[in-house]
Amino acid sequence: MAARRTRNWLALAAALATASPALAGQQPLTRLFTPGAEEHYRVTVAFKAETRTVATEAVAEQTYVTPVVHVAEVSLGWRSVRRVLAVHGDGSAETEEAISPLATACEGARQPEGRSDAKLQESLAAVCSALLKAAVLRGVEGPNGLLRESARDLPCDLGEAAPQLLALWLRRAVRPSVIFPALPFAAGAKAERPLHPAGELLRNARGSESTEWLEAGEEAPSASLHVVQHLSWEGAPEVPARQEEFFADSLTTVSLLDGGVLRARRSASRAWSHRTEPVPGLPAPPEFSSKLTVSVVLERLP
């Protein structure tokens, strides 16, 4: 059954390639803009912060270790109306996106007894509240999905140390667009590449990125783009043995008629860990770790 669906999907894609500029045989998929077109979306953003450490207690000659986990969660949502103001000769478009919050405050999630932390919850609520404002975002989007803002974008200060990878990711993840890979468009087409960024802030960095086109399984002509990114590096020299990690996973379903986003589920996390001071009776110093995860859901509305 799955093989039959794939054959049908490929046949449909081949047929559309002759009728839509968004598809061009074995060429990369691109975005086709129509002047005056308007798209409506619902966007949900959720934040989750976790800290993990241990509490130690010495009884006689034994040292006992108890895991300590604190969690905080908040979320918000808004409606987005995206308009194509003009289309240039190179296929790029001037766009305007008006966002309006669905509530006047962020929604918090209650944690089980012993796992909540008031200061952690307050800090996360402040990050969330900064996004809870009506705004009009303008920019120029190219046929490959690259977006250039013509004015200040959404405020995304997540309190992370430089480089602010999670904040940069969030600024793009909440927008109803996707960067199309140079990968030739075909069901199951996949590309992987290693990541080795250099710099004082990314010591001994290593990672990878994978991109794959998947069958969307929708009635309307569509396909899903799955992108996974992972990067790990050593933290600032002043914090010995500090390790940091960034991970992002995005699944975006797009129309095969014009390349527009139909829905998307995107998440990314920034985590760091380091050893604390040695504790008598333990073979190794305890570890403290912190992780901030951001999840984004976009859905096009009728």
Sequence and secondary structure as in RCSB ss.txt:
>XXXX:A:sequence
MAARRTRNWLALAAALATASPALAGQQPLTRLFTPGAEEHYRVTVAFKAETRTVATEAVAEQTYVTPVVHVAEVS
LGWRSVRRVLAVHGDGSAETEEAISPLATACEGARQPEGRSDAKLQESLAAVCSALLKAAVLRGVEGPNGLLRES
ARDLPCDLGEAAPQLLALWLRRAVRPSVIFPALPFAAGAKAERPLHPAGELLRNARGSESTEWLEAGEEAPSASL
HVVQHLSWEGAPEVPARQEEFFADSLTTVSLLDGGVLRARRSASRAWSHRTEPVPGLPAPPEFSSKLTVSVVLER
LP
>XXXX:A:secstr
 HHHHHHHHHHHHHHHHTT TT  TTS       TT EEEEEEEEEEEEEEEEEEEEEETTEEEEEEEEEEEEEE
EEEEEEEEEEEE TTS EEEEEEEEESSSS EE    TTT  HHHHHHHHHHHHTT S EEEEEEE TT  EEES
S          SS HHHHHHHHHTSS     SS   TT EEEEEE   STTSEEEEEEEEEEEEE   SSSEEEE
EEEEEEEEE  TTSTT EEEEEEEEEEEEETTT  EEEEEEEEEEEEEEE    TT SS  EEEEEEEEEEEEEE
E 
